[in-house]
Amino acid sequence: MISIEVPLTIEQFLALHPEASAIPSPLFSVFIGMLFTSNSNYVLLVHPVAFAGWVGFFLTALQLLPASQLDGGHVAYAVLGQKTHKIVTYITIAVMVILNLWLMAILLLVISSGQSHPETLDNLTPLSKGRKIFSIIVVPLIVLTMPPLFAF
């Protein structure tokens, strides 16, 4: 394994190395870390490739948000329809503001204003049960891949 375990708590490690910083981990990477770490009193110093994975998780979570032209927005449009999709988009923008993800909120606002979502090729045929179930799976994926970048 290229990442290194250090036998300290996070607080002890940061006290010894004030230049270091701890980034919050998405639940999915916490589960992966539990597979490879032996003790909770250890700090895992991640390899740059693992950090790239963290960035990938974050971008995946953003892309799955049910807003505008994002992938999650396309899923929400297909399942919920045009009017509800627009409401969900603005709710998502408000949540981004609450979570202090201002840049993403502004980007979503710019993308969603101006033009409406393109219609699907077949608006008459209802979605199959399997596709509706698949759309529900998107929500836990957002939760598993979004790092907790906020504190309540």
C-alpha atoms as a printed R data frame, in Angstrom:
    type eleno elety resid chain resno       x      y       z
1   ATOM     1    CA   MET     A     1   0.000  0.000   0.000
2   ATOM     2    CA   ILE     A     2   1.392  3.401  -0.955
3   ATOM     3    CA   SER     A     3  -0.604  5.426   1.604
4   ATOM     4    CA   ILE     A     4   0.981  5.443   5.066
5   ATOM     5    CA   GLU     A     5  -0.560  4.805   8.484
6   ATOM     6    CA   VAL     A     6   0.807  6.974  11.301
7   ATOM     7    CA   PRO     A     7   0.098  5.800  14.886
8   ATOM     8    CA   LEU     A     8  -1.404  9.116  16.027
9   ATOM     9    CA   THR     A     9  -4.856 10.615  16.264
10  ATOM    10    CA   ILE     A    10  -5.726 13.386  13.816
11  ATOM    11    CA   GLU     A    11  -5.438 16.006  16.564
12  ATOM    12    CA   GLN     A    12  -1.966 14.773  17.603
13  ATOM    13    CA   PHE     A    13  -0.769 14.661  14.006
14  ATOM    14    CA   LEU     A    14  -2.000 18.197  13.253
15  ATOM    15    CA   ALA     A    15  -0.355 19.473  16.448
16  ATOM    16    CA   LEU     A    16   2.979 18.010  15.300
17  ATOM    17    CA   HIS     A    17   2.546 19.139  11.693
18  ATOM    18    CA   PRO     A    18   0.597 22.424  11.640
19  ATOM    19    CA   GLU     A    19   1.286 22.826   7.909
20  ATOM    20    CA   ALA     A    20  -0.757 19.703   7.200
21  ATOM    21    CA   SER     A    21  -4.491 19.710   6.812
22  ATOM    22    CA   ALA     A    22  -7.183 17.118   7.180
23  ATOM    23    CA   ILE     A    23  -9.773 16.830   4.469
24  ATOM    24    CA   PRO     A    24 -13.170 15.318   5.187
25  ATOM    25    CA   SER     A    25 -13.657 11.976   3.525
26  ATOM    26    CA   PRO     A    26 -16.750 10.804   1.672
27  ATOM    27    CA   LEU     A    27 -18.472  7.799   3.246
28  ATOM    28    CA   PHE     A    28 -17.351  5.573   0.380
29  ATOM    29    CA   SER     A    29 -13.674  6.342   0.976
30  ATOM    30    CA   VAL     A    30 -14.186  5.906   4.743
31  ATOM    31    CA   PHE     A    31 -15.501  2.403   4.029
32  ATOM    32    CA   ILE     A    32 -12.502  1.708   1.786
33  ATOM    33    CA   GLY     A    33 -10.153  3.087   4.458
34  ATOM    34    CA   MET     A    34 -11.707  0.774   7.061
35  ATOM    35    CA   LEU     A    35 -10.731 -2.168   4.855
36  ATOM    36    CA   PHE     A    36  -7.072 -1.121   4.725
37  ATOM    37    CA   THR     A    37  -6.408  0.451   8.127
38  ATOM    38    CA   SER     A    38  -5.856 -1.640  11.193
39  ATOM    39    CA   ASN     A    39  -6.739  0.785  13.974
40  ATOM    40    CA   SER     A    40  -8.876  3.880  14.433
41  ATOM    41    CA   ASN     A    41  -6.056  5.572  16.395
42  ATOM    42    CA   TYR     A    42  -4.059  5.882  13.200
43  ATOM    43    CA   VAL     A    43  -3.935  8.709  10.710
44  ATOM    44    CA   LEU     A    44  -3.863  7.625   7.090
45  ATOM    45    CA   LEU     A    45  -1.573  9.800   4.974
46  ATOM    46    CA   VAL     A    46  -3.006  9.330   1.538
47  ATOM    47    CA   HIS     A    47  -0.983  9.027  -1.615
48  ATOM    48    CA   PRO     A    48  -1.601 11.686  -4.305
49  ATOM    49    CA   VAL     A    49  -3.446  9.092  -6.387
50  ATOM    50    CA   ALA     A    50  -5.815  8.513  -3.454
51  ATOM    51    CA   PHE     A    51  -6.333 12.291  -3.265
52  ATOM    52    CA   ALA     A    52  -7.202 12.246  -6.972
53  ATOM    53    CA   GLY     A    53  -9.808  9.621  -6.077
54  ATOM    54    CA   TRP     A    54 -11.201 12.020  -3.465
55  ATOM    55    CA   VAL     A    55 -11.526 14.703  -6.138
56  ATOM    56    CA   GLY     A    56 -13.216 12.151  -8.396
57  ATOM    57    CA   PHE     A    57 -15.724 11.314  -5.667
58  ATOM    58    CA   PHE     A    58 -16.483 15.011  -5.161
59  ATOM    59    CA   LEU     A    59 -16.969 15.660  -8.877
60  ATOM    60    CA   THR     A    60 -19.160 12.564  -9.180
61  ATOM    61    CA   ALA     A    61 -21.351 13.778  -6.328
62  ATOM    62    CA   LEU     A    62 -21.693 17.209  -7.938
63  ATOM    63    CA   GLN     A    63 -22.538 15.663 -11.317
64  ATOM    64    CA   LEU     A    64 -25.269 13.519  -9.726
65  ATOM    65    CA   LEU     A    65 -27.081 16.516  -8.195
66  ATOM    66    CA   PRO     A    66 -30.667 16.725  -9.473
67  ATOM    67    CA   ALA     A    67 -30.243 20.084 -11.150
68  ATOM    68    CA   SER     A    68 -30.222 21.641 -14.578
69  ATOM    69    CA   GLN     A    69 -28.043 19.926 -17.200
70  ATOM    70    CA   LEU     A    70 -26.118 17.736 -14.759
71  ATOM    71    CA   ASP     A    71 -26.532 13.961 -15.044
72  ATOM    72    CA   GLY     A    72 -28.699 13.930 -11.931
73  ATOM    73    CA   GLY     A    73 -30.744 16.719 -13.510
74  ATOM    74    CA   HIS     A    74 -31.408 14.587 -16.570
75  ATOM    75    CA   VAL     A    75 -32.552 11.741 -14.316
76  ATOM    76    CA   ALA     A    76 -34.778 14.111 -12.320
77  ATOM    77    CA   TYR     A    77 -36.255 15.526 -15.538
78  ATOM    78    CA   ALA     A    78 -37.091 12.065 -16.869
79  ATOM    79    CA   VAL     A    79 -38.672 10.917 -13.605
80  ATOM    80    CA   LEU     A    80 -40.311 14.091 -12.286
81  ATOM    81    CA   GLY     A    81 -41.217 16.057 -15.404
82  ATOM    82    CA   GLN     A    82 -40.399 19.572 -16.542
83  ATOM    83    CA   LYS     A    83 -42.138 21.656 -13.855
84  ATOM    84    CA   THR     A    84 -40.940 19.622 -10.885
85  ATOM    85    CA   HIS     A    85 -37.438 19.426 -12.371
86  ATOM    86    CA   LYS     A    86 -37.240 23.223 -12.389
87  ATOM    87    CA   ILE     A    87 -38.354 23.387  -8.735
88  ATOM    88    CA   VAL     A    88 -35.845 20.695  -7.744
89  ATOM    89    CA   THR     A    89 -33.105 22.607  -9.573
90  ATOM    90    CA   TYR     A    90 -33.759 25.754  -7.534
91  ATOM    91    CA   ILE     A    91 -33.957 23.727  -4.310
92  ATOM    92    CA   THR     A    92 -30.572 22.188  -5.182
93  ATOM    93    CA   ILE     A    93 -29.119 25.666  -5.768
94  ATOM    94    CA   ALA     A    94 -30.455 26.787  -2.369
95  ATOM    95    CA   VAL     A    95 -28.894 23.734  -0.707
96  ATOM    96    CA   MET     A    96 -25.555 24.536  -2.378
97  ATOM    97    CA   VAL     A    97 -25.740 28.058  -0.914
98  ATOM    98    CA   ILE     A    98 -26.571 26.672   2.542
99  ATOM    99    CA   LEU     A    99 -23.606 24.271   2.305
100 ATOM   100    CA   ASN     A   100 -21.300 27.171   1.328
101 ATOM   101    CA   LEU     A   101 -20.648 25.732  -2.120
102 ATOM   102    CA   TRP     A   102 -21.126 29.168  -3.650
103 ATOM   103    CA   LEU     A   103 -19.207 28.556  -6.840
104 ATOM   104    CA   MET     A   104 -21.286 25.481  -7.653
105 ATOM   105    CA   ALA     A   105 -24.493 27.325  -6.770
106 ATOM   106    CA   ILE     A   106 -23.607 30.214  -9.090
107 ATOM   107    CA   LEU     A   107 -22.611 27.796 -11.845
108 ATOM   108    CA   LEU     A   108 -25.923 25.937 -11.512
109 ATOM   109    CA   LEU     A   109 -27.828 29.219 -11.534
110 ATOM   110    CA   VAL     A   110 -26.068 30.343 -14.722
111 ATOM   111    CA   ILE     A   111 -26.586 26.970 -16.413
112 ATOM   112    CA   SER     A   112 -30.242 26.743 -15.422
113 ATOM   113    CA   SER     A   113 -31.196 30.278 -16.425
114 ATOM   114    CA   GLY     A   114 -31.625 31.190 -20.029
115 ATOM   115    CA   GLN     A   115 -32.686 27.987 -21.677
116 ATOM   116    CA   SER     A   116 -34.988 25.221 -20.548
117 ATOM   117    CA   HIS     A   117 -34.090 21.574 -20.336
118 ATOM   118    CA   PRO     A   118 -34.344 19.857 -23.721
119 ATOM   119    CA   GLU     A   119 -37.312 17.537 -23.970
120 ATOM   120    CA   THR     A   120 -36.825 13.795 -24.057
121 ATOM   121    CA   LEU     A   121 -37.238 12.036 -27.389
122 ATOM   122    CA   ASP     A   122 -40.280 10.138 -26.133
123 ATOM   123    CA   ASN     A   123 -42.428 11.987 -23.583
124 ATOM   124    CA   LEU     A   124 -45.429  9.708 -24.082
125 ATOM   125    CA   THR     A   125 -44.004  6.360 -22.988
126 ATOM   126    CA   PRO     A   126 -43.880  6.067 -19.190
127 ATOM   127    CA   LEU     A   127 -40.647  5.024 -17.534
128 ATOM   128    CA   SER     A   128 -40.299  1.355 -16.678
129 ATOM   129    CA   LYS     A   129 -40.199  0.208 -13.065
130 ATOM   130    CA   GLY     A   130 -36.501 -0.666 -13.414
131 ATOM   131    CA   ARG     A   131 -35.611  2.849 -14.568
132 ATOM   132    CA   LYS     A   132 -37.553  4.383 -11.694
133 ATOM   133    CA   ILE     A   133 -35.697  2.130  -9.245
134 ATOM   134    CA   PHE     A   134 -32.398  3.106 -10.880
135 ATOM   135    CA   SER     A   135 -33.271  6.784 -10.392
136 ATOM   136    CA   ILE     A   136 -33.726  6.172  -6.660
137 ATOM   137    CA   ILE     A   137 -30.225  4.638  -6.487
138 ATOM   138    CA   VAL     A   138 -28.737  8.005  -7.509
139 ATOM   139    CA   VAL     A   139 -29.557  9.576  -4.125
140 ATOM   140    CA   PRO     A   140 -27.459  7.160  -2.020
141 ATOM   141    CA   LEU     A   141 -24.624  7.556  -4.536
142 ATOM   142    CA   ILE     A   142 -24.617 11.301  -3.871
143 ATOM   143    CA   VAL     A   143 -24.492 10.640  -0.124
144 ATOM   144    CA   LEU     A   144 -21.691  8.063  -0.467
145 ATOM   145    CA   THR     A   145 -19.492 10.189  -2.725
146 ATOM   146    CA   MET     A   146 -20.015 13.728  -1.339
147 ATOM   147    CA   PRO     A   147 -17.379 14.690   1.232
148 ATOM   148    CA   PRO     A   148 -18.876 16.404   4.294
149 ATOM   149    CA   LEU     A   149 -17.605 19.889   3.422
150 ATOM   150    CA   PHE     A   150 -19.879 21.591   5.885
151 ATOM   151    CA   ALA     A   151 -20.612 21.612   9.605
152 ATOM   152    CA   PHE     A   152 -24.015 22.264  11.096
